[in-house]
Amino acid sequence: MKNYLLLALCAIGLTTSVQAQSFAGLDKSPLDVTYARQGRSAQPDARIVYSRPHLKGRDLSQLTPSGKIWRTGANETTEITFYTSMKIGDKTVAPGTYSLFSIPGEDSWTIILNEQIHTWGAYTYDKNKDLVRTTAKVSNSNNDIEAFSINFEPTENGYTLFMGWGKKIASILLEKS
């Protein structure tokens, strides 16, 4: 009988502590992941983990000021993982995980792969840890892109990496090497 009473008291105590737990609300810039792969069931060649800020009526130029370093998303710095060697611009990048920064401009963006990972925003960005800097073409979108979005599209030799927000889409080529 004592065992049953003890078990009942423990159950009440656990229920109370679980019910008392509070959780944070939904993130305003939810985390997303996109993969570069040649088919739905193929092994990925690359993966990007990023948070998706929303415009919510704000001007894109205020959120991504021209000529200023940007974490290419929200919250934690965006990270790109290569599972195979990729050529970006004139540099071959070994498999590994890198931070993905951008310097937005009106007609082009500077895309930066940096060796420092697991950081928040661009607050601790260190130019000395840049591995690659390349120029992305910027085109205008026919549609308003409310939430910052990243996507890979397969090409003959690799992928085109697209980053879109507002009326702007930046793109670079990633070639398998």
C-alpha positions as CSV (number, residue, x, y, z in Angstrom):
1,M,0.0,0.0,0.0
2,K,2.9,2.4,0.9
3,N,4.4,1.7,-2.6
4,Y,1.2,2.7,-4.3
5,L,0.9,5.9,-2.3
6,L,4.5,6.8,-3.0
7,L,4.0,6.1,-6.7
8,A,0.8,8.3,-6.8
9,L,2.6,11.2,-5.0
10,C,5.5,10.9,-7.5
11,A,3.2,11.0,-10.4
12,I,1.4,14.1,-9.1
13,G,4.8,15.8,-8.5
14,L,6.0,14.9,-12.1
15,T,2.7,16.1,-13.6
16,T,2.9,19.4,-11.7
17,S,6.6,20.1,-12.7
18,V,5.8,19.3,-16.3
19,Q,2.8,21.6,-16.4
20,A,4.9,24.3,-14.7
21,Q,7.5,24.3,-17.5
22,S,7.2,27.2,-19.9
23,F,8.5,27.3,-23.4
24,A,9.4,30.2,-25.6
25,G,7.0,31.2,-28.3
26,L,7.5,30.6,-32.0
27,D,10.6,32.3,-33.4
28,K,9.8,35.2,-35.6
29,S,12.6,34.1,-38.0
30,P,12.1,30.4,-38.2
31,L,15.1,28.1,-39.0
32,D,15.2,26.4,-42.4
33,V,17.4,24.0,-44.2
34,T,18.0,23.6,-47.9
35,Y,20.0,20.9,-49.7
36,A,21.9,20.7,-53.0
37,R,21.3,17.3,-54.5
38,Q,20.8,16.0,-58.0
39,G,17.6,14.1,-57.2
40,R,15.2,13.7,-54.3
41,S,16.7,10.5,-53.1
42,A,20.4,11.4,-53.9
43,Q,23.0,12.1,-51.3
44,P,23.4,15.9,-50.8
45,D,26.4,17.7,-52.1
46,A,25.8,20.7,-49.8
47,R,23.4,22.0,-47.2
48,I,22.6,25.4,-45.8
49,V,21.1,26.0,-42.4
50,Y,19.6,29.5,-41.9
51,S,16.9,31.6,-40.3
52,R,14.3,33.3,-42.5
53,P,13.6,36.9,-41.5
54,H,10.4,38.5,-42.9
55,L,10.0,41.9,-44.4
56,K,6.7,42.7,-42.6
57,G,6.3,46.0,-44.4
58,R,9.9,47.0,-43.7
59,D,12.3,48.3,-46.4
60,L,14.9,45.7,-47.5
61,S,17.6,48.4,-47.7
62,Q,17.1,49.0,-43.9
63,L,17.4,45.3,-43.1
64,T,20.4,44.6,-45.4
65,P,22.2,47.9,-45.8
66,S,24.2,48.2,-49.0
67,G,27.9,47.8,-48.4
68,K,27.6,46.3,-44.9
69,I,28.4,42.8,-43.8
70,W,25.3,40.7,-43.2
71,R,24.8,37.2,-41.7
72,T,22.7,36.2,-44.7
73,G,19.6,35.5,-42.7
74,A,18.6,36.1,-39.1
75,N,19.7,34.9,-35.7
76,E,22.7,32.6,-35.8
77,T,25.0,33.1,-38.7
78,T,24.0,31.1,-41.7
79,E,26.1,28.0,-42.2
80,I,26.9,26.0,-45.4
81,T,28.2,22.5,-45.3
82,F,29.9,20.9,-48.4
83,Y,29.9,17.2,-48.6
84,T,32.1,17.3,-51.7
85,S,34.7,19.8,-53.0
86,M,33.1,22.7,-54.7
87,K,34.5,25.5,-56.9
88,I,33.2,28.9,-56.0
89,G,34.5,31.7,-58.2
90,D,38.2,30.8,-58.8
91,K,38.6,28.9,-55.5
92,T,38.0,25.2,-54.7
93,V,36.5,24.7,-51.3
94,A,37.1,21.4,-49.4
95,P,34.3,19.5,-47.7
96,G,33.4,21.1,-44.4
97,T,31.2,23.7,-42.7
98,Y,31.6,27.4,-43.2
99,S,29.7,30.6,-42.2
100,L,28.0,32.3,-45.1
101,F,28.1,36.1,-45.0
102,S,27.0,38.7,-47.6
103,I,27.7,42.3,-48.4
104,P,24.5,43.3,-50.3
105,G,24.7,45.9,-53.1
106,E,22.3,47.2,-55.7
107,D,23.6,45.3,-58.7
108,S,25.8,42.7,-57.0
109,W,26.4,41.1,-53.7
110,T,29.7,39.9,-52.3
111,I,29.3,36.4,-51.0
112,I,31.8,35.3,-48.3
113,L,32.6,31.9,-46.9
114,N,34.3,32.2,-43.5
115,E,36.0,29.6,-41.4
116,Q,34.5,30.8,-38.1
117,I,31.3,28.9,-37.3
118,H,28.7,28.7,-34.5
119,T,28.4,32.5,-34.2
120,W,25.4,34.8,-33.7
121,G,24.9,37.4,-36.4
122,A,27.8,39.3,-37.8
123,Y,28.9,40.8,-34.5
124,T,32.1,38.7,-34.3
125,Y,32.8,38.6,-38.0
126,D,36.5,38.3,-38.7
127,K,37.6,39.2,-42.2
128,N,41.0,37.4,-41.5
129,K,39.0,34.1,-41.5
130,D,37.5,34.6,-44.9
131,L,38.1,31.6,-47.2
132,V,36.3,32.8,-50.3
133,R,34.9,36.1,-51.5
134,T,33.0,36.1,-54.8
135,T,30.5,38.3,-56.6
136,A,26.9,37.3,-56.9
137,K,24.7,38.6,-59.7
138,V,21.6,40.4,-58.6
139,S,18.4,40.3,-60.6
140,N,14.9,41.6,-59.9
141,S,12.1,39.2,-58.9
142,N,8.7,39.4,-60.5
143,N,7.2,38.6,-57.1
144,D,7.6,40.0,-53.7
145,I,9.6,37.5,-51.5
146,E,8.3,38.2,-48.0
147,A,10.6,35.7,-46.2
148,F,14.3,35.6,-47.0
149,S,14.8,32.3,-48.9
150,I,17.7,30.2,-50.1
151,N,17.5,27.5,-52.8
152,F,19.8,25.4,-54.9
153,E,19.0,24.5,-58.5
154,P,21.1,21.7,-60.2
155,T,23.2,22.7,-63.2
156,E,25.2,20.6,-65.6
157,N,28.3,20.8,-63.4
158,G,26.9,21.6,-59.9
159,Y,24.4,24.1,-58.7
160,T,23.2,27.7,-58.8
161,L,22.7,29.0,-55.3
162,F,19.8,31.5,-55.2
163,M,19.1,33.9,-52.3
164,G,16.0,36.0,-52.5
165,W,14.3,38.7,-50.5
166,G,11.9,41.5,-51.4
167,K,12.3,42.1,-55.1
168,K,16.0,40.9,-55.2
169,I,17.6,37.6,-56.1
170,A,21.3,37.1,-55.8
171,S,22.9,34.0,-57.4
172,I,26.3,32.3,-57.6
173,L,27.5,29.1,-59.3
174,L,28.9,26.2,-57.3
175,E,30.7,23.7,-59.4
176,K,31.6,20.2,-58.3
177,S,35.4,19.7,-58.5
